[in-house]
Amino acid sequence: MFKDELEYFISNQDKFVEKYLGKYLVIKDRELIGIYSNALDAYVNTKKTYKPGTFMIQECKPGTEAYTVTIASNNLVKYES
């Protein structure tokens, strides 16, 4: 879905971390289009100009943890109505 944007982040990660550590970057079409203090501001402000789903919000931090997600499903909860 955001293959190009993620590749762009990874290839520029060191440079971004030097300048924007701890910020939230908005990336669209292999271009950095916004820098924000938190993810909510990044989303709310960017959706004023771009359709949601057309841009990626990425926390700017070093290492693979910045772009790796682990989902565990050990504790499934069953909901009944």
Secondary structure per residue as TSV (DSSP state, phi and psi in degrees):
chain	resnum	aa	ss	phi	psi
A	1	M	-	360.0	-51.1
A	2	F	-	-117.2	40.9
A	3	K	H	-57.9	-49.8
A	4	D	H	-63.3	-42.2
A	5	E	H	-65.5	-42.7
A	6	L	H	-66.1	-43.4
A	7	E	H	-59.2	-40.1
A	8	Y	H	-62.7	-46.0
A	9	F	H	-60.1	-49.3
A	10	I	H	-61.3	-42.7
A	11	S	H	-70.5	-20.0
A	12	N	H	-113.7	8.1
A	13	Q	H	-54.9	-47.0
A	14	D	H	-59.5	-45.4
A	15	K	H	-63.7	-44.0
A	16	F	H	-63.9	-42.8
A	17	V	H	-62.3	-39.4
A	18	E	H	-58.6	-40.5
A	19	K	H	-94.2	-32.3
A	20	Y	H	-129.7	25.1
A	21	L	T	-49.9	128.5
A	22	G	T	86.1	-7.4
A	23	K	-	-89.6	171.6
A	24	Y	E	-112.1	122.7
A	25	L	E	-99.0	139.7
A	26	V	E	-106.8	123.5
A	27	I	E	-123.0	134.0
A	28	K	E	-142.8	128.1
A	29	D	T	52.5	48.4
A	30	R	T	59.8	34.6
A	31	E	E	-140.5	137.3
A	32	L	E	-80.0	115.5
A	33	I	E	-112.0	-6.0
A	34	G	E	-166.6	151.8
A	35	I	E	-135.0	125.3
A	36	Y	E	-135.5	161.8
A	37	S	S	-78.5	-25.2
A	38	N	S	-147.9	162.1
A	39	A	H	-66.0	-36.0
A	40	L	H	-63.3	-47.6
A	41	D	H	-60.5	-39.7
A	42	A	H	-59.5	-46.4
A	43	Y	H	-68.1	-52.1
A	44	V	H	-60.0	-44.1
A	45	N	H	-73.3	-37.8
A	46	T	H	-72.6	-34.4
A	47	K	T	-70.2	-9.6
A	48	K	T	-69.3	-26.8
A	49	T	T	-111.2	-33.6
A	50	Y	S	-122.4	146.2
A	51	K	-	-68.1	132.1
A	52	P	T	-54.7	139.8
A	53	G	T	96.0	-6.6
A	54	T	S	-106.6	-0.8
A	55	F	S	-138.6	158.3
A	56	M	E	-116.6	137.2
A	57	I	E	-105.7	125.7
A	58	Q	E	-129.3	124.5
A	59	E	E	-67.9	135.7
A	60	C	-	-94.8	102.8
A	61	K	-	-150.5	160.3
A	62	P	S	-79.0	163.3
A	63	G	S	84.1	169.9
A	64	T	G	-71.1	-17.5
A	65	E	G	-61.4	-23.5
A	66	A	G	-64.2	-28.6
A	67	Y	G	-132.3	22.7
A	68	T	-	-117.4	133.1
A	69	V	-	-122.2	132.6
A	70	T	-	-115.7	127.4
A	71	I	-	-118.0	121.7
A	72	A	-	-107.5	142.1
A	73	S	-	-124.1	37.9
A	74	N	S	-69.1	-31.3
A	75	N	S	-115.4	73.1
A	76	L	-	-74.9	140.0
A	77	V	-	-114.9	131.4
A	78	K	-	-97.7	125.9
A	79	Y	-	-107.8	134.9
A	80	E	-	-124.5	143.3
A	81	S	-	-103.1	360.0
